Amino acid sequence: MFEKLKLMEEKYEGISQKLSDPEVISDNELYKQLMKEYKSLSPIIEKYREYLAASEDFNEAKELLGTSGIDRDFREMAQVQYDESKAKTELYTEELKVLLLPKDPNDDKNVIIEIRGGAGGEESALFANSLYRMYTMYAEMKRWKMEVLNINPTELGGIKEVSFLITGTGAYSRLKFESGVHRVQRVPETESQGRIHTSTATVAVLPEAEEVEFEINPAELKIDVFRASGAGGQHINKTESAVRITHLPTGVIVECQDERSQHKNKDKAMKVLRSRLFAELQKQQNEEIASQRRQQVGTGDRSERIRTYNYPQGRLTDHRIGLTLYRLEDLLNGNLDEVFDALATADKAAQLAGDA
């Protein structure tokens, strides 16, 4: 590991020198590429240098303690330095192991989230709307941009299904563990007896796929247009602006009717279709890795129940990592960093266990 870190530091120094070269600065694409690499290496190199400093202090203290004839006070100071630097080198070694884990190539991508009401009828549609609100509020806190790609509302204020794009640095890395079945336990407003109902909604999180990453053969598409309609007759178009695209080889169907322009709806539908197919391809490629980590954070399988939102107890429980928090309202208002941090930590622990 330390031989690898030494080579990385040499590379880091080389990039640093290139970034001050006028020829490199004048080449915008090369400069951006090198700066991105420099930034990705920085946390590792900074931690490595902290380790080297602590290691040097440790060796110095060890040498002093092995010297005969030093007075008591000096020996006590050397012992303190020995103990502190030993603890630091052990801590930094573990932190470097985490930093050297292979990075998910999708972590820096934008993300497409799809939410669908599941079991529970209208109550599941209302819950789907609560989840949609929760993620959009989190995106606002992160100052990310949000764009609705398609939404199918109900007359009572719920959502049958919605897909939306979140654009921002690290969006996928923060939201990627949200795929799966989310369960809610609460008393619906329509329930006169005060009984608690259980409903579900399904969330799918897809890294946005660019055209250059995943090409689709136009001959494999069936494109239909139809009139868009909204809940209770809202936003009904008199023209056929809504678009439905079927990918014939896989049977994947995507609809978009959010825009009044057929062209814009087609572009949005293609964006979702490309990302769905890209995610499916990656899922197949990563099946072996996912099976090794299933017991830890889960695979992101849409059929897997991952979380329960219990309103009477004000409780959120993530079943994959055994996390329970009693501040449900705060979490539903988008304050999700504690949950996402815990999931990311568990995922890294699972990777380390797999490498051990």
C-alpha positions as CSV (number, residue, x, y, z in Angstrom):
1,M,0.0,0.0,0.0
2,F,2.8,2.5,0.9
3,E,4.7,1.8,-2.3
4,K,1.5,2.7,-4.2
5,L,1.1,5.8,-2.1
6,K,4.7,6.9,-2.8
7,L,4.1,6.5,-6.6
8,M,0.8,8.5,-6.2
9,E,2.7,11.3,-4.4
10,E,5.2,11.5,-7.3
11,K,2.4,11.7,-9.8
12,Y,0.7,14.4,-7.7
13,E,3.9,16.5,-7.7
14,G,4.2,16.0,-11.4
15,I,0.6,17.2,-12.0
16,S,1.2,20.2,-9.7
17,Q,4.2,21.3,-11.8
18,K,2.2,20.9,-15.0
19,L,-0.6,23.1,-13.7
20,S,1.8,26.0,-13.4
21,D,3.1,25.5,-17.0
22,P,1.8,28.3,-19.3
23,E,1.3,25.8,-22.2
24,V,-0.9,23.6,-20.0
25,I,-2.8,26.7,-18.7
26,S,-3.5,27.8,-22.3
27,D,-4.9,24.3,-23.2
28,N,-8.3,24.5,-21.5
29,E,-9.3,20.9,-21.9
30,L,-5.9,19.5,-20.6
31,Y,-5.9,22.0,-17.7
32,K,-9.4,20.9,-16.7
33,Q,-8.5,17.2,-16.9
34,L,-5.3,17.7,-14.8
35,M,-7.1,19.8,-12.3
36,K,-9.8,17.2,-11.8
37,E,-7.1,14.5,-11.3
38,Y,-5.2,16.8,-8.9
39,K,-8.3,17.4,-6.8
40,S,-9.1,13.7,-6.7
41,L,-5.6,12.9,-5.5
42,S,-5.4,15.7,-2.9
43,P,-7.3,14.1,0.0
44,I,-5.1,10.9,-0.3
45,I,-1.8,12.7,-0.5
46,E,-2.7,15.1,2.4
47,K,-3.5,12.1,4.5
48,Y,-0.4,10.2,3.4
49,R,1.8,13.2,4.4
50,E,0.1,13.3,7.8
51,Y,1.0,9.6,8.1
52,L,4.6,10.2,7.2
53,A,4.9,13.0,9.8
54,A,3.4,10.8,12.5
55,S,5.6,7.9,11.4
56,E,8.7,10.1,11.7
57,D,7.7,11.2,15.2
58,F,7.1,7.6,16.2
59,N,10.5,6.4,15.0
60,E,12.2,9.4,16.7
61,A,10.5,8.6,20.0
62,K,11.2,4.9,19.7
63,E,14.9,5.7,19.1
64,L,15.0,8.0,22.2
65,L,13.4,5.4,24.4
66,G,16.0,2.9,23.4
67,T,18.8,5.3,24.4
68,S,20.3,4.7,27.8
69,G,21.2,7.5,30.2
70,I,18.4,10.0,29.3
71,D,16.8,11.7,32.4
72,R,13.3,10.8,33.7
73,D,11.5,14.0,32.4
74,F,12.9,13.6,28.9
75,R,12.0,9.9,28.9
76,E,8.4,10.7,29.9
77,M,8.1,13.3,27.1
78,A,9.5,10.7,24.6
79,Q,6.9,8.1,25.9
80,V,4.1,10.6,25.3
81,Q,5.3,11.3,21.8
82,Y,5.7,7.5,21.2
83,D,2.1,6.8,22.3
84,E,0.5,9.7,20.5
85,S,2.4,9.1,17.2
86,K,1.7,5.3,17.3
87,A,-2.0,6.0,17.7
88,K,-1.9,8.5,14.8
89,T,0.0,6.1,12.5
90,E,-2.6,3.4,13.1
91,L,-5.5,5.8,12.6
92,Y,-4.0,7.2,9.4
93,T,-3.3,3.7,8.1
94,E,-7.0,2.8,8.4
95,E,-8.1,6.1,6.9
96,L,-5.7,5.6,3.9
97,K,-7.2,2.1,3.3
98,V,-10.6,3.7,2.9
99,L,-9.3,6.5,0.7
100,L,-7.6,4.0,-1.6
101,L,-10.8,2.0,-2.1
102,P,-11.8,2.0,-5.8
103,K,-14.1,5.0,-6.5
104,D,-17.5,4.4,-8.0
105,P,-17.1,5.8,-11.6
106,N,-20.7,7.2,-11.3
107,D,-20.2,9.1,-8.1
108,D,-19.7,12.5,-9.8
109,K,-22.6,12.0,-12.2
110,N,-26.0,13.8,-12.1
111,V,-28.8,11.5,-11.0
112,I,-32.3,10.6,-12.2
113,I,-34.7,9.6,-9.5
114,E,-37.9,7.7,-10.3
115,I,-40.6,7.3,-7.6
116,R,-43.7,5.2,-8.0
117,G,-46.6,4.5,-5.6
118,G,-46.8,0.9,-4.6
119,A,-49.1,-1.1,-2.4
120,G,-51.7,1.0,-0.6
121,G,-53.7,2.8,-3.3
122,E,-54.1,6.6,-2.8
123,E,-52.2,6.5,0.4
124,S,-49.1,5.1,-1.4
125,A,-49.4,8.0,-4.0
126,L,-49.5,10.5,-1.1
127,F,-46.4,8.8,0.4
128,A,-44.7,8.9,-3.0
129,N,-45.3,12.7,-3.0
130,S,-43.8,12.9,0.5
131,L,-40.6,11.2,-0.7
132,Y,-40.5,13.5,-3.8
133,R,-40.7,16.5,-1.5
134,M,-38.0,15.0,0.8
135,Y,-35.5,14.6,-2.0
136,T,-36.2,17.9,-3.6
137,M,-35.7,19.7,-0.3
138,Y,-32.4,17.9,0.2
139,A,-31.4,19.0,-3.3
140,E,-32.2,22.6,-2.4
141,M,-30.1,22.4,0.7
142,K,-27.2,21.2,-1.4
143,R,-27.8,24.0,-4.0
144,W,-28.3,21.4,-6.7
145,K,-30.6,22.0,-9.7
146,M,-33.7,20.0,-10.1
147,E,-35.7,19.4,-13.3
148,V,-39.0,17.3,-13.5
149,L,-38.8,14.9,-16.4
150,N,-42.3,13.4,-16.0
151,I,-45.0,13.5,-13.3
152,N,-48.4,11.7,-13.0
153,P,-50.3,13.3,-10.2
154,T,-53.6,12.2,-8.5
155,E,-56.6,14.2,-7.8
156,L,-56.0,14.1,-4.0
157,G,-52.5,15.5,-4.1
158,G,-50.5,12.3,-4.5
159,I,-48.2,11.1,-7.2
160,K,-48.7,7.9,-9.1
161,E,-45.1,8.3,-10.5
162,V,-42.5,11.0,-11.0
163,S,-39.1,11.1,-12.5
164,F,-36.7,14.0,-12.1
165,L,-33.1,15.0,-12.8
166,I,-30.9,16.3,-10.0
167,T,-27.8,18.2,-11.3
168,G,-24.9,18.8,-8.9
169,T,-21.5,17.7,-7.8
170,G,-21.6,14.4,-6.1
171,A,-25.4,14.0,-6.5
172,Y,-25.2,10.3,-7.4
173,S,-22.7,9.5,-4.6
174,R,-25.1,10.9,-2.0
175,L,-28.3,9.4,-3.4
176,K,-27.3,6.1,-4.9
177,F,-28.3,4.0,-1.8
178,E,-32.0,5.2,-2.0
179,S,-33.1,2.6,-4.6
180,G,-35.6,0.1,-3.2
181,V,-39.0,-0.2,-1.5
182,H,-39.7,2.5,1.1
183,R,-42.5,1.7,3.6
184,V,-44.7,4.1,5.5
185,Q,-46.8,3.4,8.6
186,R,-49.3,6.1,9.4
187,V,-53.0,7.0,9.9
188,P,-54.4,8.2,6.5
189,E,-56.5,11.4,6.6
190,T,-59.3,9.4,5.1
191,E,-59.2,6.8,8.0
192,S,-62.1,7.6,10.4
193,Q,-61.2,4.8,12.9
194,G,-57.7,6.1,13.5
195,R,-56.1,2.8,12.3
196,I,-52.5,2.7,11.1
197,H,-52.1,1.7,7.5
198,T,-48.9,0.4,5.8
199,S,-48.2,1.5,2.3
200,T,-45.1,1.4,0.0
201,A,-43.4,3.4,-2.7
202,T,-40.6,2.3,-5.0
203,V,-37.6,4.5,-5.6
204,A,-35.1,4.0,-8.4
205,V,-31.8,6.0,-8.6
206,L,-30.0,6.1,-11.9
207,P,-26.8,7.8,-12.8
208,E,-27.4,10.1,-15.8
209,A,-26.0,8.5,-18.9
210,E,-24.6,10.8,-21.6
211,E,-25.0,9.9,-25.3
212,V,-21.3,9.3,-25.6
213,E,-21.5,6.7,-22.8
214,F,-24.5,4.8,-24.0
215,E,-25.7,4.9,-27.6
216,I,-29.2,3.7,-28.6
217,N,-30.0,2.4,-32.0
218,P,-32.9,4.5,-33.3
219,A,-34.1,1.4,-35.2
220,E,-34.7,-0.3,-31.9
221,L,-37.2,2.3,-30.7
222,K,-41.0,2.6,-31.1
223,I,-42.1,6.2,-30.5
224,D,-45.8,7.0,-29.9
225,V,-47.3,10.5,-29.3
226,F,-50.6,11.2,-27.5
227,R,-52.4,13.9,-25.7
228,A,-51.1,14.8,-22.2
229,S,-53.5,14.8,-19.3
230,G,-53.3,15.9,-15.7
231,A,-55.1,15.3,-12.5
232,G,-58.6,16.6,-12.5
233,G,-58.4,17.9,-16.0
234,Q,-55.4,20.2,-15.3
235,H,-52.9,21.0,-18.0
236,I,-54.7,19.0,-20.6
237,N,-53.1,19.6,-24.0
238,K,-55.2,19.8,-27.1
239,T,-52.2,18.7,-29.2
240,E,-50.4,15.4,-29.1
241,S,-47.3,16.6,-27.2
242,A,-46.9,13.6,-24.8
243,V,-44.3,11.0,-25.9
244,R,-44.0,7.3,-25.2
245,I,-40.8,5.5,-26.2
246,T,-40.5,1.7,-26.2
247,H,-37.1,0.1,-26.4
248,L,-38.0,-3.0,-28.4
249,P,-35.0,-5.3,-27.4
250,T,-35.7,-4.9,-23.6
251,G,-39.4,-3.9,-23.5
252,V,-38.5,-0.8,-21.4
253,I,-41.1,1.9,-21.8
254,V,-40.7,5.6,-20.9
255,E,-43.3,8.3,-21.0
256,C,-43.0,12.1,-20.7
257,Q,-45.8,14.6,-20.8
258,D,-44.5,17.3,-18.6
259,E,-43.7,19.8,-21.4
260,R,-46.0,21.3,-23.9
261,S,-43.5,20.7,-26.6
262,Q,-43.4,17.2,-28.2
263,H,-39.7,17.8,-29.0
264,K,-38.8,18.6,-25.3
265,N,-40.8,15.6,-24.1
266,K,-39.0,13.3,-26.5
267,D,-35.6,14.7,-25.3
268,K,-36.5,14.1,-21.6
269,A,-37.9,10.6,-22.3
270,M,-34.6,9.7,-24.1
271,K,-32.6,11.0,-21.2
272,V,-34.5,8.7,-18.8
273,L,-34.4,5.7,-21.2
274,R,-30.7,6.0,-21.8
275,S,-30.1,6.2,-18.0
276,R,-32.3,3.2,-17.3
277,L,-30.6,1.0,-19.9
278,F,-27.1,2.2,-18.8
279,A,-28.0,1.3,-15.2
280,E,-29.3,-2.1,-16.2
281,L,-26.0,-2.8,-18.1
282,Q,-23.9,-1.8,-15.1
283,K,-26.1,-3.9,-12.8
284,Q,-25.3,-7.0,-14.9
285,Q,-21.6,-6.1,-15.0
286,N,-21.5,-5.6,-11.2
287,E,-23.6,-8.6,-10.2
288,E,-20.6,-10.5,-8.7
289,I,-19.5,-7.5,-6.6
290,A,-23.1,-6.8,-5.5
291,S,-23.7,-10.4,-4.3
292,Q,-20.6,-10.1,-2.0
293,R,-22.0,-6.9,-0.4
294,R,-25.7,-7.8,-0.2
295,Q,-25.5,-8.5,3.5
296,Q,-24.1,-5.0,4.2
297,V,-25.8,-2.1,2.5
298,G,-27.8,-4.0,-0.1
299,T,-27.7,-4.0,-3.8
300,G,-30.0,-1.1,-4.6
301,D,-32.5,-3.7,-6.0
302,R,-35.9,-2.0,-6.5
303,S,-37.7,-5.0,-5.0
304,E,-35.8,-4.8,-1.7
305,R,-37.5,-3.2,1.3
306,I,-34.9,-0.8,2.6
307,R,-36.6,1.7,5.0
308,T,-39.6,2.3,7.2
309,Y,-41.1,5.7,8.0
310,N,-43.3,5.3,11.1
311,Y,-45.3,8.5,11.7
312,P,-47.0,7.6,15.1
313,Q,-43.5,7.0,16.6
314,G,-41.7,9.7,14.6
315,R,-39.3,7.0,13.6
316,L,-37.2,6.3,10.5
317,T,-35.5,2.9,10.3
318,D,-33.0,1.8,7.6
319,H,-33.2,-2.0,7.6
320,R,-29.9,-2.5,5.8
321,I,-27.7,-1.0,8.4
322,G,-30.0,-1.1,11.5
323,L,-30.1,2.7,11.8
324,T,-33.0,4.1,13.7
325,L,-33.6,7.9,14.2
326,Y,-36.5,9.5,16.1
327,R,-36.8,12.8,14.2
328,L,-38.9,11.8,11.2
329,E,-40.4,15.2,10.4
330,D,-36.9,16.7,10.3
331,L,-35.7,14.0,7.9
332,L,-38.8,14.3,5.7
333,N,-37.9,18.0,5.4
334,G,-34.7,17.0,3.7
335,N,-32.2,16.9,6.5
336,L,-30.8,13.5,5.4
337,D,-27.0,13.8,5.7
338,E,-26.9,11.7,8.8
339,V,-28.6,8.9,7.0
340,F,-26.5,9.2,3.9
341,D,-23.3,9.4,5.9
342,A,-24.2,6.2,7.7
343,L,-24.9,4.4,4.5
344,A,-21.7,5.5,2.9
345,T,-19.7,4.4,5.9
346,A,-21.4,1.0,5.9
347,D,-20.7,0.6,2.2
348,K,-17.0,1.4,2.7
349,A,-16.8,-1.1,5.6
350,A,-18.4,-3.7,3.4
351,Q,-15.8,-3.1,0.7
352,L,-12.9,-3.3,3.2
353,A,-14.3,-6.5,4.6
354,G,-14.5,-7.9,1.0
355,D,-10.8,-6.9,0.4
356,A,-9.7,-8.4,3.7
